[in-house]
Amino acid sequence: MADWQYVVLKPALKYLERMQSDDQSRIIEALDTLLVEPSLLDIKPLKGRSELRLRVGKYQVLFVEDTAKQTYVVTMIGSRGDVYKS
């Protein structure tokens, strides 16, 4: 599973760059853990959407799992109430 990688799309990257550094590092650490041992994380599928949700404190990281390319595509990062509005 070490061959997996993650890609952060531009809207998620912009949100990540504006965050406080401690929250930013926690999210990056969670994404790194996703590559190595995803069972340690709070990941759930979203109802009515193709994305999965990774909870990191008060933030949600929405991503799509592409098993063919062994890639996690991070589509959105945000606070719990705001991330689902798109």
FENJOZI-V249263 format. One record per pair of residues at least 12 apart in sequence whose C-alpha atoms are under 8 Angstrom apart, sorted by the first residue. I is the first residue (numbers start at 1). J is the second residue. If there is no record, write none. Layout:
# FENJOZI-V249263
i->[I	I]
j->[J	J]
This chain:
# FENJOZI-V249263
i->[1	1	2	2	3	3	4	4	4	4	5	5	5	5	6	6	6	6	6	6	7	7	7	7	8	8	8	9	9	9	9	11	11	12	12	12	12	15	15	16	26	27	30	41	41	42	42	42	43	50	51	51	51	52	52	58	58	59	59	59	59	60	60	60	60	60	61	61	61	61	61	62	62	62	62	63	63]
j->[35	36	35	36	35	70	35	70	71	72	35	70	71	72	31	35	71	72	73	74	71	72	73	74	73	74	75	73	74	75	76	75	76	74	75	76	77	77	78	77	56	56	56	54	55	54	55	56	55	64	63	64	65	64	65	79	80	77	78	79	80	77	78	79	80	83	74	75	76	77	78	74	75	76	77	75	76]
